[in-house]
Amino acid sequence: AGVRHPNIICDCCKKHGIRGMRWKCKMCFDYDLCTQCYMNNKHDLSHSFERYETAHSQPVLVSPRQNLTRITLKGTFQGAKVVRGPDWEWGNQDGKLLLESPV
């Protein structure tokens, strides 16, 4: 979130300044995708890619996705436990009773 690749254009949807991760094809010269186009298979699935998490991060090699099973991810994972983080500032707004331990 908040990551931007300011001088990169998605070669599929043509958006300037890719937001989020950048996907650079290892087979095609100067060919980049935004995450949405990459995840929607907008380029040859037999090609490997480099994934850049930020504009200055080291790339991570991603193998070709041809013949791989696709799984739809929706919402939170089953069985995940969601808890308040250390920066929670909203009292009991979420309806959970906060039990304080004795000092």
C-alpha positions, 0 to 999 in steps of 0.5 A: 500500500502506498508503493509507487513506481513513478516512471514505469508504465503498465504495458497492458493497461497503459497506467502511468506510475504503477502502484503496488508491485511491479512485474517485469517480464524476463523474456520481453525487452522492457515489458512491465505489468501492474499487479492487476494485469499480472494477476489477470494473465494479461501476458504470456504465462510461459514467461518468467517475471521479476517482482519489485515490491518497491521502486528501489527493492531487489527483484524476486524471480517468479517462475512461469505460471503456465499450467498452474492451478488458479485459486480464487482468494476472497476475504480473510483466511478461514480460521484467522484470528483478528485482534486489536493491534498495539495502536488501537485508539478507539476504546470499545468501538468494535464491541469487544470487551477489553479486560485489563490485567492487574498491574 
